[in-house]
């Protein structure tokens, strides 16, 4: 009656744990001991308070994560909350915190854990963290994709501008300049003289072959003249 306010908690609800008789309920715990003294009752109370502390932290973490997803602040609070909850689970939450050598506290804590649904709450919290991590990953991927798309558009615009500038430079070349350039290179590769009517100005490279030929002709004439002088005694 003092625990539930009704007679629904019957004798069958109690468990024999070592030398204790205990009933764990959502609103509290009842422990009967056949031995005098409060040492066993104190250990049972510590186990129940630990279970309540775990239950409170797990429920608050689940509710806080859900509220973070609903109010749109997931991007800001997701990573700090994920780190904080993961640190708590790794540092303080234990599935079986009681020592194996204890004959009463271990089984009693199992009853407390099952009645307070600590196992399902922990699994729900871990699953929630995994889902939030996946949501954060998808959001980062979408943001990176949007940034890459914007960057590609800017690069494309920059390339078009460079092409337009190059086209503008190309259009500044007059047709006479193009013709002069083509005729000059043609005469250089073929060895033919540049036409007099051509606008191309002979370059130093085009003059060199002609000058070399005149020098050879001059040397040839001198050689023939010397040969004639040697053949004619007078």
C-alpha positions as CSV (number, residue, x, y, z in Angstrom):
1,X,0.0,0.0,0.0
2,X,2.7,2.5,0.9
3,X,4.5,1.8,-2.5
4,X,1.6,1.7,-5.0
5,X,-1.3,2.9,-3.0
6,X,-3.1,-0.3,-3.8
7,X,-3.0,-4.0,-3.1
8,X,-1.6,-4.9,-6.6
9,X,1.9,-5.6,-5.2
10,X,1.4,-9.1,-3.8
11,X,3.7,-11.5,-2.2
12,X,4.3,-13.2,-5.5
13,X,5.9,-10.0,-6.8
14,X,8.9,-10.4,-4.4
15,X,12.1,-12.2,-5.3
16,X,14.3,-14.3,-3.0
17,X,17.8,-12.9,-3.5
18,X,20.3,-14.5,-1.2
19,X,19.0,-13.7,2.3
20,X,16.8,-10.9,1.0
21,X,13.3,-10.7,-0.2
22,X,12.9,-7.7,-2.6
23,X,10.4,-6.2,-4.9
24,X,11.5,-3.6,-7.4
25,X,8.9,-1.2,-8.8
26,X,8.8,1.9,-10.9
27,X,8.1,4.0,-7.9
28,X,10.5,2.4,-5.5
29,X,11.8,-0.8,-4.0
30,X,10.9,-2.9,-1.0
31,X,13.5,-5.1,0.7
32,X,13.0,-7.5,3.6
33,X,16.0,-9.0,5.4
34,X,16.0,-11.8,7.9
35,X,19.1,-10.6,9.6
36,X,19.3,-7.6,11.8
37,X,21.3,-4.5,10.9
38,X,21.1,-2.2,7.9
39,X,24.2,-3.2,5.9
40,X,22.4,-5.3,3.3
41,X,19.6,-2.7,3.1
42,X,22.2,0.0,2.4
43,X,23.8,-2.0,-0.4
44,X,20.4,-2.6,-1.9
45,X,19.6,1.1,-1.7
46,X,22.9,2.0,-3.4
47,X,22.1,-0.4,-6.3
48,X,18.6,1.0,-6.7
49,X,19.9,4.6,-6.6
50,X,22.5,3.8,-9.3
51,X,19.7,2.3,-11.5
52,X,17.7,5.5,-11.0
53,X,20.6,7.7,-11.9
54,X,21.2,5.7,-15.1
55,X,17.6,5.8,-16.0
56,X,17.4,9.6,-15.6
57,X,20.6,10.2,-17.7
58,X,19.5,7.9,-20.5
59,X,16.0,9.4,-20.7
60,X,17.2,13.0,-20.6
61,X,19.8,12.2,-23.3
62,X,17.1,10.6,-25.6
63,X,14.7,13.6,-25.1
64,X,17.5,16.2,-25.6
65,X,18.6,14.5,-28.9
66,X,15.0,14.3,-30.1
67,X,14.4,18.0,-29.3
68,X,17.6,19.0,-31.1
69,X,16.3,17.2,-34.2
70,X,12.9,18.9,-34.0
71,X,14.0,22.5,-33.4
72,X,16.6,22.5,-36.3
73,X,19.7,23.0,-34.2
74,X,21.2,19.6,-35.1
75,X,24.1,21.1,-37.0
76,X,25.2,23.1,-34.0
77,X,24.6,20.7,-31.2
78,X,24.9,17.3,-32.8
79,X,28.7,16.8,-32.4
80,X,29.0,18.2,-28.9
81,X,26.1,16.1,-27.6
82,X,27.3,13.1,-29.4
83,X,30.7,13.4,-27.8
84,X,29.2,14.1,-24.4
85,X,26.8,11.1,-24.4
86,X,29.5,8.8,-25.9
87,X,31.9,9.8,-23.1
88,X,29.3,9.1,-20.5
89,X,28.4,5.7,-21.9
90,X,32.1,4.7,-22.1
91,X,33.1,6.1,-18.7
92,X,30.2,5.6,-16.4
93,X,27.5,3.3,-17.8
94,X,28.0,-0.4,-17.0
95,X,25.6,-3.2,-17.8
96,X,26.6,-5.1,-14.7
97,X,28.3,-2.7,-12.2
98,X,28.2,-5.1,-9.2
99,X,31.1,-7.4,-8.5
100,X,30.7,-11.1,-9.3
101,X,31.7,-12.1,-5.7
102,X,28.6,-10.4,-4.3
103,X,25.8,-12.9,-3.8
104,X,23.0,-10.4,-3.4
105,X,23.8,-7.0,-5.0
106,X,24.5,-8.6,-8.5
107,X,21.1,-10.4,-8.8
108,X,19.3,-7.5,-7.2
109,X,20.8,-5.1,-9.7
110,X,19.7,-7.3,-12.5
111,X,16.1,-7.0,-11.2
112,X,16.5,-3.2,-10.9
113,X,18.0,-3.0,-14.4
114,X,15.2,-5.0,-16.0
115,X,12.4,-3.2,-14.1
116,X,13.7,0.2,-15.0
117,X,14.3,-0.8,-18.7
118,X,17.9,0.3,-18.6
119,X,18.9,-2.1,-21.4
120,X,16.3,-1.0,-23.9
121,X,16.9,2.7,-23.1
122,X,20.6,2.3,-23.7
123,X,20.1,0.6,-27.0
124,X,17.6,3.2,-28.1
125,X,20.1,6.0,-27.2
126,X,22.9,4.3,-29.2
127,X,20.6,3.8,-32.2
128,X,19.5,7.4,-31.9
129,X,23.2,8.6,-31.9
130,X,23.8,6.4,-35.0
131,X,20.9,8.0,-36.8
132,X,21.9,11.5,-35.9
133,X,25.5,10.8,-37.1
134,X,24.0,9.6,-40.4
135,X,21.9,12.7,-40.7
136,X,24.9,14.9,-40.0
137,X,27.0,13.0,-42.6
138,X,24.2,13.5,-45.2
139,X,23.9,17.2,-44.5
140,X,27.7,17.6,-44.8
141,X,27.7,15.7,-48.1
142,X,24.9,17.9,-49.4
143,X,26.7,21.1,-48.3
144,X,29.9,19.9,-49.9
145,X,28.1,19.0,-53.1
146,X,26.4,22.5,-53.2
147,X,29.8,24.1,-52.7
148,X,31.4,22.1,-55.5
149,X,28.6,22.9,-57.8
150,X,28.9,26.7,-57.1
151,X,32.7,26.4,-57.5
152,X,32.3,24.6,-60.9
153,X,29.9,27.4,-62.1
154,X,32.4,30.1,-61.1
155,X,35.2,28.3,-62.8
156,X,33.1,27.9,-66.0
157,X,32.3,31.6,-66.0
158,X,36.0,32.4,-65.4
159,X,36.9,30.1,-68.4
160,X,34.3,31.9,-70.6
161,X,35.8,35.3,-69.7
162,X,39.3,34.1,-70.5
163,X,38.1,32.8,-73.8
164,X,36.4,36.1,-74.6
165,X,39.6,38.0,-73.8
166,X,41.6,35.7,-76.0
167,X,39.1,36.1,-78.8
168,X,39.3,39.9,-78.4
169,X,43.1,39.7,-78.7
170,X,42.8,37.6,-81.8
171,X,40.4,39.9,-83.5
172,X,42.9,42.8,-83.2
173,X,45.2,41.1,-85.7
174,X,44.5,42.6,-89.2
175,X,44.2,40.5,-92.4
176,X,47.4,42.2,-93.8
177,X,49.4,41.1,-90.8
178,X,48.2,37.5,-91.2
179,X,49.0,37.5,-94.9
180,X,52.5,39.0,-94.3
181,X,53.2,36.4,-91.6
182,X,52.1,33.5,-93.9
183,X,54.1,34.7,-96.9
184,X,57.2,35.3,-94.8
185,X,57.3,31.8,-93.4
186,X,56.5,30.3,-96.7
187,X,59.5,31.9,-98.3
188,X,61.7,30.8,-95.4
189,X,60.8,27.1,-95.8
190,X,60.7,27.0,-99.6
191,X,63.8,29.2,-100.2
192,X,61.9,31.2,-102.8
193,X,62.2,35.0,-102.7
194,X,59.4,37.0,-101.3
195,X,57.3,38.6,-104.1
196,X,57.9,42.3,-104.6
197,X,54.2,43.1,-104.3
198,X,54.0,41.2,-101.0
199,X,53.5,43.2,-97.9
200,X,55.9,40.9,-96.1
201,X,59.2,42.5,-95.2
202,X,62.2,40.1,-95.8
203,X,63.7,39.0,-92.6
204,X,67.3,38.4,-91.8
205,X,66.8,34.7,-92.2
206,X,65.4,35.1,-95.7
207,X,68.3,37.2,-96.8
208,X,71.0,34.8,-95.5
209,X,70.4,32.1,-98.2
210,X,70.6,34.8,-101.0
211,X,73.7,36.4,-99.5
212,X,75.4,33.0,-99.2
213,X,74.7,32.2,-102.9
214,X,76.2,35.6,-104.1
215,X,79.3,34.9,-102.0
216,X,79.7,31.5,-103.6
217,X,79.3,33.0,-107.1
218,X,82.0,35.6,-106.3
219,X,84.4,33.0,-105.2
220,X,83.7,30.9,-108.3
221,X,84.4,33.8,-110.6
222,X,87.7,34.6,-108.8
223,X,88.7,30.9,-109.2
224,X,88.0,30.9,-112.9
225,X,89.8,34.2,-113.4
226,X,92.9,32.9,-111.6
227,X,92.8,29.7,-113.7
228,X,92.8,31.8,-116.9
229,X,95.7,33.9,-115.8
230,X,97.8,30.8,-115.0
231,X,96.9,29.2,-118.4
232,X,97.9,32.4,-120.5
233,X,101.6,33.1,-120.2
234,X,101.1,36.7,-121.6
